[in-house]
């Protein structure tokens, strides 16, 4: 017995043409948004002195020496790599660097918070305020970057326009 594959029917049939015309661009749209979000986190590290503050954390808590060098690497991966990801240039290379960074953030920096870590902020019992937590945002960004590592830049990318991928 064979089952014929059929296209799912739209709940609102009038939107079917709109969905069909925009669907080929959805992957590139997600890639652009993820890149823009990552740039937003890297920009202050590069242009507003955030790398200096990050260097103390990297050297003190993570024992990455020299802390300032590692802070600038992280800042450049986020700001420059996020920009390249957003436009789709060197997508696979940049995605690999970001997957490494987000893996460290999730499993080394934020995992130690325990079960409370799966919420962006949480009120700790007996503590009069909010504590930072949450690794789901970084996990989502890292998994998106993993998808870009496998899938490349997509239809609307500089990689596709020049016909080359790393």
FIKOLZA-1660 file (N, C-alpha, C; in steps of 0.1 Angstrom, whole numbers, plus 5000, padded with zeros to 4 digits):
% residues 166
   i   px   py   pz ch aa at
   1 5008 4988 5000  A  X  N
   1 5000 5000 5000  A  X CA
   1 5009 5012 5000  A  X  C
   2 5006 5022 4991  A  X  N
   2 5014 5034 4991  A  X CA
   2 5005 5046 4995  A  X  C
   3 5011 5055 5001  A  X  N
   3 5004 5067 5005  A  X CA
   3 5009 5079 4997  A  X  C
   4 5000 5085 4990  A  X  N
   4 5004 5097 4982  A  X CA
   4 5007 5109 4991  A  X  C
   5 5018 5115 4988  A  X  N
   5 5022 5127 4996  A  X CA
   5 5015 5139 4990  A  X  C
   6 5008 5146 4998  A  X  N
   6 5001 5158 4994  A  X CA
   6 5006 5170 5002  A  X  C
   7 5005 5182 4996  A  X  N
   7 5009 5194 5002  A  X CA
   7 4998 5197 5013  A  X  C
   8 5003 5202 5025  A  X  N
   8 4993 5206 5035  A  X CA
   8 4985 5217 5030  A  X  C
   9 4972 5217 5034  A  X  N
   9 4963 5228 5030  A  X CA
   9 4964 5240 5039  A  X  C
  10 4965 5252 5034  A  X  N
  10 4965 5263 5043  A  X CA
  10 4952 5266 5050  A  X  C
  11 4953 5270 5063  A  X  N
  11 4940 5273 5070  A  X CA
  11 4933 5285 5063  A  X  C
  12 4941 5294 5058  A  X  N
  12 4935 5305 5051  A  X CA
  12 4940 5304 5037  A  X  C
  13 4932 5298 5028  A  X  N
  13 4937 5296 5014  A  X CA
  13 4942 5308 5007  A  X  C
  14 4937 5320 5010  A  X  N
  14 4941 5332 5003  A  X CA
  14 4956 5335 5006  A  X  C
  15 4961 5330 5017  A  X  N
  15 4975 5333 5020  A  X CA
  15 4985 5323 5013  A  X  C
  16 4980 5313 5007  A  X  N
  16 4989 5302 5001  A  X CA
  16 4999 5308 4991  A  X  C
  17 4995 5318 4983  A  X  N
  17 5004 5324 4973  A  X CA
  17 5015 5332 4980  A  X  C
  18 5011 5339 4991  A  X  N
  18 5021 5347 4998  A  X CA
  18 5031 5338 5005  A  X  C
  19 5027 5327 5011  A  X  N
  19 5036 5317 5018  A  X CA
  19 5045 5312 5007  A  X  C
  20 5040 5308 4996  A  X  N
  20 5048 5302 4986  A  X CA
  20 5059 5311 4980  A  X  C
  21 5055 5324 4979  A  X  N
  21 5065 5334 4974  A  X CA
  21 5076 5337 4984  A  X  C
  22 5073 5337 4997  A  X  N
  22 5083 5341 5007  A  X CA
  22 5091 5329 5013  A  X  C
  23 5086 5317 5011  A  X  N
  23 5092 5305 5017  A  X CA
  23 5107 5304 5013  A  X  C
  24 5111 5306 5001  A  X  N
  24 5125 5304 4997  A  X CA
  24 5135 5314 5004  A  X  C
  25 5130 5324 5010  A  X  N
  25 5138 5334 5017  A  X CA
  25 5138 5332 5032  A  X  C
  26 5131 5323 5038  A  X  N
  26 5130 5322 5052  A  X CA
  26 5143 5318 5059  A  X  C
  27 5151 5309 5053  A  X  N
  27 5164 5304 5058  A  X CA
  27 5173 5316 5059  A  X  C
  28 5174 5324 5048  A  X  N
  28 5183 5336 5048  A  X CA
  28 5178 5346 5058  A  X  C
  29 5165 5348 5060  A  X  N
  29 5160 5357 5070  A  X CA
  29 5164 5353 5084  A  X  C
  30 5163 5340 5087  A  X  N
  30 5167 5336 5100  A  X CA
  30 5182 5338 5102  A  X  C
  31 5190 5335 5092  A  X  N
  31 5205 5337 5093  A  X CA
  31 5208 5351 5095  A  X  C
  32 5201 5360 5088  A  X  N
  32 5204 5375 5090  A  X CA
  32 5200 5379 5105  A  X  C
  33 5189 5374 5110  A  X  N
  33 5184 5378 5123  A  X CA
  33 5194 5373 5134  A  X  C
  34 5198 5360 5132  A  X  N
  34 5208 5355 5142  A  X CA
  34 5221 5363 5142  A  X  C
  35 5226 5366 5130  A  X  N
  35 5238 5374 5129  A  X CA
  35 5236 5387 5135  A  X  C
  36 5225 5394 5133  A  X  N
  36 5223 5407 5138  A  X CA
  36 5222 5407 5154  A  X  C
  37 5216 5396 5159  A  X  N
  37 5216 5395 5174  A  X CA
  37 5230 5393 5179  A  X  C
  38 5238 5385 5173  A  X  N
  38 5251 5383 5177  A  X CA
  38 5260 5395 5176  A  X  C
  39 5258 5403 5166  A  X  N
  39 5265 5416 5165  A  X CA
  39 5262 5425 5176  A  X  C
  40 5249 5425 5180  A  X  N
  40 5244 5434 5191  A  X CA
  40 5252 5430 5204  A  X  C
  41 5255 5418 5206  A  X  N
  41 5263 5414 5218  A  X CA
  41 5278 5416 5217  A  X  C
  42 5283 5416 5205  A  X  N
  42 5297 5418 5203  A  X CA
  42 5301 5433 5201  A  X  C
  43 5292 5441 5197  A  X  N
  43 5295 5456 5194  A  X CA
  43 5300 5463 5207  A  X  C
  44 5294 5461 5219  A  X  N
  44 5299 5468 5230  A  X CA
  44 5313 5463 5235  A  X  C
  45 5315 5450 5232  A  X  N
  45 5329 5445 5236  A  X CA
  45 5340 5451 5227  A  X  C
  46 5337 5454 5215  A  X  N
  46 5347 5460 5206  A  X CA
  46 5347 5475 5207  A  X  C
  47 5336 5482 5207  A  X  N
  47 5336 5496 5206  A  X CA
  47 5333 5504 5219  A  X  C
  48 5329 5497 5230  A  X  N
  48 5325 5504 5242  A  X CA
  48 5333 5499 5254  A  X  C
  49 5344 5493 5252  A  X  N
  49 5353 5489 5263  A  X CA
  49 5349 5476 5270  A  X  C
  50 5340 5468 5264  A  X  N
  50 5335 5456 5271  A  X CA
  50 5345 5445 5271  A  X  C
  51 5355 5445 5262  A  X  N
  51 5365 5435 5262  A  X CA
  51 5373 5435 5275  A  X  C
  52 5376 5447 5280  A  X  N
  52 5384 5448 5292  A  X CA
  52 5377 5441 5304  A  X  C
  53 5364 5444 5305  A  X  N
  53 5356 5437 5316  A  X CA
  53 5355 5422 5314  A  X  C
  54 5354 5418 5301  A  X  N
  54 5353 5404 5298  A  X CA
  54 5366 5397 5301  A  X  C
  55 5377 5404 5299  A  X  N
  55 5390 5398 5302  A  X CA
  55 5392 5393 5316  A  X  C
  56 5387 5401 5326  A  X  N
  56 5388 5397 5340  A  X CA
  56 5380 5384 5342  A  X  C
  57 5369 5383 5336  A  X  N
  57 5360 5371 5338  A  X CA
  57 5367 5359 5332  A  X  C
  58 5372 5360 5320  A  X  N
  58 5379 5349 5313  A  X CA
  58 5391 5344 5320  A  X  C
  59 5399 5354 5325  A  X  N
  59 5411 5350 5332  A  X CA
  59 5408 5345 5346  A  X  C
  60 5399 5351 5353  A  X  N
  60 5396 5347 5367  A  X CA
  60 5387 5334 5368  A  X  C
  61 5376 5334 5362  A  X  N
  61 5367 5323 5363  A  X CA
  61 5370 5311 5354  A  X  C
  62 5374 5314 5342  A  X  N
  62 5376 5303 5332  A  X CA
  62 5391 5300 5331  A  X  C
  63 5400 5307 5337  A  X  N
  63 5414 5305 5337  A  X CA
  63 5420 5305 5323  A  X  C
  64 5414 5314 5314  A  X  N
  64 5420 5315 5301  A  X CA
  64 5429 5327 5301  A  X  C
  65 5442 5324 5299  A  X  N
  65 5452 5334 5299  A  X CA
  65 5459 5335 5285  A  X  C
  66 5462 5346 5281  A  X  N
  66 5460 5360 5286  A  X CA
  66 5445 5364 5284  A  X  C
  67 5439 5368 5294  A  X  N
  67 5425 5371 5294  A  X CA
  67 5421 5382 5284  A  X  C
  68 5429 5392 5282  A  X  N
  68 5426 5403 5273  A  X CA
  68 5426 5398 5258  A  X  C
  69 5436 5389 5255  A  X  N
  69 5436 5383 5242  A  X CA
  69 5424 5375 5239  A  X  C
  70 5420 5367 5248  A  X  N
  70 5408 5358 5247  A  X CA
  70 5395 5367 5246  A  X  C
  71 5395 5378 5253  A  X  N
  71 5383 5387 5253  A  X CA
  71 5382 5393 5239  A  X  C
  72 5393 5397 5233  A  X  N
  72 5393 5403 5220  A  X CA
  72 5389 5393 5209  A  X  C
  73 5393 5381 5211  A  X  N
  73 5389 5370 5202  A  X CA
  73 5374 5368 5202  A  X  C
  74 5369 5367 5215  A  X  N
  74 5354 5366 5216  A  X CA
  74 5347 5378 5210  A  X  C
  75 5352 5390 5213  A  X  N
  75 5346 5402 5208  A  X CA
  75 5346 5403 5192  A  X  C
  76 5357 5399 5186  A  X  N
  76 5358 5399 5172  A  X CA
  76 5349 5388 5165  A  X  C
  77 5349 5376 5172  A  X  N
  77 5340 5366 5167  A  X CA
  77 5326 5370 5167  A  X  C
  78 5322 5377 5178  A  X  N
  78 5308 5381 5179  A  X CA
  78 5305 5393 5170  A  X  C
  79 5313 5403 5170  A  X  N
  79 5310 5415 5162  A  X CA
  79 5313 5413 5147  A  X  C
  80 5325 5408 5144  A  X  N
  80 5328 5406 5130  A  X CA
  80 5321 5394 5125  A  X  C
  81 5322 5383 5133  A  X  N
  81 5315 5371 5128  A  X CA
  81 5300 5372 5126  A  X  C
  82 5294 5379 5136  A  X  N
  82 5280 5382 5135  A  X CA
  82 5276 5389 5122  A  X  C
  83 5285 5399 5119  A  X  N
  83 5283 5407 5107  A  X CA
  83 5284 5398 5094  A  X  C
  84 5294 5390 5094  A  X  N
  84 5296 5381 5083  A  X CA
  84 5285 5371 5082  A  X  C
  85 5280 5366 5093  A  X  N
  85 5269 5357 5093  A  X CA
  85 5256 5364 5087  A  X  C
  86 5254 5376 5092  A  X  N
  86 5242 5383 5087  A  X CA
  86 5242 5385 5072  A  X  C
  87 5253 5388 5066  A  X  N
  87 5253 5390 5052  A  X CA
  87 5256 5377 5044  A  X  C
  88 5260 5367 5051  A  X  N
  88 5262 5354 5045  A  X CA
  88 5276 5352 5038  A  X  C
  89 5286 5358 5044  A  X  N
  89 5300 5357 5038  A  X CA
  89 5308 5348 5047  A  X  C
  90 5315 5338 5042  A  X  N
  90 5322 5329 5050  A  X CA
  90 5314 5322 5060  A  X  C
  91 5301 5319 5057  A  X  N
  91 5291 5315 5066  A  X CA
  91 5295 5302 5074  A  X  C
  92 5301 5292 5067  A  X  N
  92 5304 5280 5074  A  X CA
  92 5316 5282 5084  A  X  C
  93 5326 5290 5080  A  X  N
  93 5337 5292 5089  A  X CA
  93 5333 5300 5101  A  X  C
  94 5325 5311 5099  A  X  N
  94 5321 5319 5110  A  X CA
  94 5311 5311 5119  A  X  C
  95 5303 5303 5113  A  X  N
  95 5294 5294 5121  A  X CA
  95 5302 5285 5130  A  X  C
  96 5312 5279 5125  A  X  N
  96 5320 5270 5133  A  X CA
  96 5326 5277 5145  A  X  C
  97 5331 5289 5143  A  X  N
  97 5337 5297 5154  A  X CA
  97 5326 5300 5164  A  X  C
  98 5314 5304 5159  A  X  N
  98 5303 5307 5169  A  X CA
  98 5298 5295 5176  A  X  C
  99 5298 5283 5169  A  X  N
  99 5294 5271 5176  A  X CA
  99 5303 5268 5188  A  X  C
 100 5316 5270 5185  A  X  N
 100 5326 5267 5196  A  X CA
 100 5323 5277 5208  A  X  C
 101 5321 5290 5204  A  X  N
 101 5319 5300 5215  A  X CA
 101 5306 5297 5223  A  X  C
 102 5295 5294 5216  A  X  N
 102 5283 5291 5223  A  X CA
 102 5283 5278 5231  A  X  C
 103 5291 5268 5226  A  X  N
 103 5293 5256 5234  A  X CA
 103 5300 5259 5247  A  X  C
 104 5310 5267 5247  A  X  N
 104 5317 5271 5259  A  X CA
 104 5307 5279 5268  A  X  C
 105 5300 5288 5263  A  X  N
 105 5291 5296 5271  A  X CA
 105 5281 5287 5278  A  X  C
 106 5275 5278 5270  A  X  N
 106 5264 5270 5276  A  X CA
 106 5270 5260 5286  A  X  C
 107 5280 5252 5282  A  X  N
 107 5284 5241 5290  A  X CA
 107 5295 5245 5301  A  X  C
 108 5302 5255 5299  A  X  N
 108 5312 5259 5309  A  X CA
 108 5308 5271 5318  A  X  C
 109 5302 5281 5311  A  X  N
 109 5298 5293 5319  A  X CA
 109 5285 5291 5326  A  X  C
 110 5275 5287 5319  A  X  N
 110 5261 5288 5324  A  X CA
 110 5255 5275 5329  A  X  C
 111 5261 5264 5325  A  X  N
 111 5256 5250 5329  A  X CA
 111 5256 5249 5345  A  X  C
 112 5266 5255 5351  A  X  N
 112 5268 5253 5366  A  X CA
 112 5256 5258 5374  A  X  C
 113 5248 5266 5368  A  X  N
 113 5236 5272 5375  A  X CA
 113 5226 5261 5378  A  X  C
 114 5227 5249 5373  A  X  N
 114 5218 5239 5375  A  X CA
 114 5205 5240 5368  A  X  C
 115 5194 5235 5374  A  X  N
 115 5181 5235 5367  A  X CA
 115 5175 5249 5366  A  X  C
 116 5179 5258 5375  A  X  N
 116 5175 5271 5374  A  X CA
 116 5180 5278 5362  A  X  C
 117 5190 5272 5356  A  X  N
 117 5197 5279 5345  A  X CA
 117 5188 5279 5332  A  X  C
 118 5178 5271 5332  A  X  N
 118 5170 5271 5319  A  X CA
 118 5159 5282 5319  A  X  C
 119 5160 5291 5328  A  X  N
 119 5152 5303 5328  A  X CA
 119 5161 5315 5326  A  X  C
 120 5156 5325 5318  A  X  N
 120 5165 5337 5316  A  X CA
 120 5169 5344 5329  A  X  C
 121 5159 5345 5338  A  X  N
 121 5162 5350 5352  A  X CA
 121 5153 5342 5361  A  X  C
 122 5157 5341 5373  A  X  N
 122 5149 5333 5383  A  X CA
 122 5151 5339 5397  A  X  C
 123 5141 5338 5405  A  X  N
 123 5142 5343 5418  A  X CA
 123 5146 5331 5427  A  X  C
 124 5157 5333 5433  A  X  N
 124 5163 5322 5441  A  X CA
 124 5156 5323 5455  A  X  C
 125 5151 5312 5460  A  X  N
 125 5145 5312 5474  A  X CA
 125 5154 5318 5484  A  X  C
 126 5149 5327 5492  A  X  N
 126 5157 5333 5503  A  X CA
 126 5167 5343 5498  A  X  C
 127 5167 5347 5485  A  X  N
 127 5176 5357 5480  A  X CA
 127 5167 5369 5475  A  X  C
 128 5170 5381 5479  A  X  N
 128 5161 5392 5477  A  X CA
 128 5162 5398 5463  A  X  C
 129 5164 5390 5453  A  X  N
 129 5165 5397 5440  A  X CA
 129 5166 5386 5429  A  X  C
 130 5169 5391 5417  A  X  N
 130 5170 5382 5406  A  X CA
 130 5184 5378 5404  A  X  C
 131 5186 5365 5400  A  X  N
 131 5199 5360 5397  A  X CA
 131 5200 5357 5382  A  X  C
 132 5212 5360 5376  A  X  N
 132 5213 5357 5362  A  X CA
 132 5213 5342 5360  A  X  C
 133 5208 5337 5349  A  X  N
 133 5207 5323 5346  A  X CA
 133 5206 5321 5332  A  X  C
 134 5199 5312 5328  A  X  N
 134 5194 5310 5314  A  X CA
 134 5205 5307 5304  A  X  C
 135 5205 5294 5300  A  X  N
 135 5214 5292 5288  A  X CA
 135 5206 5289 5276  A  X  C
 136 5192 5290 5276  A  X  N
 136 5185 5286 5265  A  X CA
 136 5187 5296 5253  A  X  C
 137 5189 5308 5256  A  X  N
 137 5191 5318 5245  A  X CA
 137 5205 5315 5238  A  X  C
 138 5215 5312 5245  A  X  N
 138 5228 5309 5239  A  X CA
 138 5227 5295 5232  A  X  C
 139 5220 5286 5238  A  X  N
 139 5218 5273 5232  A  X CA
 139 5211 5274 5219  A  X  C
 140 5201 5282 5218  A  X  N
 140 5193 5285 5205  A  X CA
 140 5203 5291 5195  A  X  C
 141 5210 5301 5199  A  X  N
 141 5219 5307 5189  A  X CA
 141 5230 5297 5184  A  X  C
 142 5235 5290 5193  A  X  N
 142 5245 5280 5190  A  X CA
 142 5240 5269 5180  A  X  C
 143 5227 5264 5183  A  X  N
 143 5221 5254 5174  A  X CA
 143 5218 5260 5161  A  X  C
 144 5214 5273 5160  A  X  N
 144 5212 5279 5147  A  X CA
 144 5225 5280 5140  A  X  C
 145 5235 5284 5146  A  X  N
 145 5249 5284 5140  A  X CA
 145 5253 5270 5135  A  X  C
 146 5250 5260 5143  A  X  N
 146 5253 5246 5138  A  X CA
 146 5245 5243 5125  A  X  C
 147 5233 5247 5125  A  X  N
 147 5225 5246 5112  A  X CA
 147 5231 5253 5101  A  X  C
 148 5236 5265 5103  A  X  N
 148 5243 5273 5092  A  X CA
 148 5256 5267 5088  A  X  C
 149 5263 5260 5098  A  X  N
 149 5275 5253 5095  A  X CA
 149 5272 5242 5085  A  X  C
 150 5261 5235 5087  A  X  N
 150 5257 5224 5078  A  X CA
 150 5251 5229 5065  A  X  C
 151 5243 5239 5066  A  X  N
 151 5235 5244 5055  A  X CA
 151 5241 5255 5046  A  X  C
 152 5251 5261 5051  A  X  N
 152 5258 5272 5044  A  X CA
 152 5249 5285 5045  A  X  C
 153 5252 5294 5036  A  X  N
 153 5246 5308 5036  A  X CA
 153 5232 5308 5031  A  X  C
 154 5228 5300 5022  A  X  N
 154 5215 5300 5017  A  X CA
 154 5214 5309 5004  A  X  C
 155 5202 5310 5000  A  X  N
 155 5199 5316 4987  A  X CA
 155 5203 5331 4986  A  X  C
 156 5200 5339 4997  A  X  N
 156 5203 5353 4998  A  X CA
 156 5216 5355 5006  A  X  C
 157 5227 5351 5001  A  X  N
 157 5240 5353 5008  A  X CA
 157 5250 5357 4999  A  X  C
 158 5261 5364 5004  A  X  N
 158 5272 5367 4996  A  X CA
 158 5279 5355 4991  A  X  C
 159 5280 5344 4999  A  X  N
 159 5286 5332 4995  A  X CA
 159 5279 5327 4982  A  X  C
 160 5266 5327 4982  A  X  N
 160 5258 5322 4970  A  X CA
 160 5260 5331 4958  A  X  C
 161 5261 5345 4961  A  X  N
 161 5262 5354 4950  A  X CA
 161 5276 5353 4943  A  X  C
 162 5286 5350 4951  A  X  N
 162 5300 5348 4944  A  X CA
 162 5302 5334 4940  A  X  C
 163 5294 5325 4944  A  X  N
 163 5295 5311 4940  A  X CA
 163 5306 5303 4947  A  X  C
 164 5310 5308 4959  A  X  N
 164 5320 5301 4967  A  X CA
 164 5316 5299 4981  A  X  C
 165 5320 5288 4987  A  X  N
 165 5317 5286 5001  A  X CA
 165 5330 5280 5007  A  X  C
 166 5332 5283 5020  A  X  N
 166 5344 5278 5027  A  X CA
 166 5343 5263 5029  A  X  C
% end
